[in-house]
Amino acid sequence: MSTARRTTTAELLDPPRSSPDLDVRDLETRSRLMRIVTRLIAVSELGSREIARRAGLPAQKVSDLLCGKLEHLSLDELKQLYHTIDPPMTSH
């Protein structure tokens, strides 16, 4: 007996539903921000644990980022890291 599954016509016409986490624009934004934050961490005088502490994130999140595990960080977490490392300039 075959374990192969028959594909119905509806499955061929309707593409699989994408998860909100796999939205292309979201992934592009997250990957761009990941590259920026990774570079900022590399040139920062702060260690990754200190950066994580200041951002209010577990150190493992920064470690995951540095290992390229983009799926472990949300866009909000990446933005938080960015603003922790590169705070906005205050005008006098």
Buried (B, 14 or more C-beta within 10 A) or exposed (E): EEEEEEEEEEEEEEEEEEEEEEEEEEBEBBEEBBEBBBEBBEEBEBEBEBBBBBBEBEBEBBBBBBEEEBEEBEEEBBBBBBEBBEEEEEEE
